[in-house]
């Protein structure tokens, strides 16, 4: 079992403020809500609906994801902490109105310590259902005053981070003429392809879902398709963009990787601590995932004060400068970018949490 009461450092065992197990027998709901930190404000993070093989697997995922959300919000400059939720089940067959509404009541019971949103297996329409029982919901449909699909600014932010990586690696903030492999062309990945093609990049894609591949090829028949993630890792690429599930960078894949830059939308791309050093030792520039994929949380967080797309997009544009700052700090301190990003996030959480010791 994951150690909930572990050490506080990111990349070792997590230490969370609160973990809530939610079960409603009538609807069949089995969910876990994890709040990593509220040092900067209420925790915010999406709800992942996924057919985990075990309760242990679901717990490990929600702990990792909620921790990443805290660091993501910190570096995005948001006054929000990190949280996440998982619902155990297959969204294609197990998702029901009753289950979503039961989940909403559990979120409401936290009285604002956790704001939920969309993630893998959930959509804006699902958040509208959750909101029938709960007021701490973001990522709602435009018809209900929400931002709609958060993948729009997630992909935009990843593209901004990739521009910063290109500038650091090759001296120019463009992907024109570069060969970029996008692993996973679902909600975020297919939008990233659009940005890359507009910038003049050559794009290679793969996805376990053939329909997703066909959608991209219908719009961009020039895009190359490889068989699977293993073929993508070994392809002749300038940039590898993992946009599916996490853990794609590990002891087997890093030695085989031909790309010089890694920058993608997937959460928790590093399978374990130490992979960031392996990448650096090979001269591969890694753009920390929770930095470049923060456009989505910026988008849904903007709903809390009344959504304005232009304001949210302007804030997401800042991912470019934040990523450049992290690369510069990493070079100055002689550490991998992932370590530099952690230090910046931890510094902000520590400084602001101390500030809040001032009685108002």
Buried (B, 14 or more C-beta within 10 A) or exposed (E): EBEBEEEEEBBEEBBBBBBBEBEBEEBBBBBBBBBBBBBBBBBBBBBBBBBBEEEEBBBBBBBBBBBBBBBBBBBBBBEBBBBBBBBBBEBEEBBBEEBBBBBBBBBBEBEEBBBBBBBBBBBBEBBBBBBEBBEBBBBBBEEEEBBBBBBBBBBBBBBBBBBBBBBBBBEEBBBEEBBBBBBBBBBBBBBBBBBBBEBEBBBBBBBEEEEBBEBBBEEBEEBEBBEEBEBBBEBEBBBBBBBBBBBBBBEEBBEEBBBBBBBBBBBBBBBEEEBBBBBBEEEBBBBBBBBBBBBBBBBBBBBBEEBEBEEBBEBBBBBBEBBBBBBEBBEEEEBBBBBBBBBBBBEBBEEBBEEEEEEE
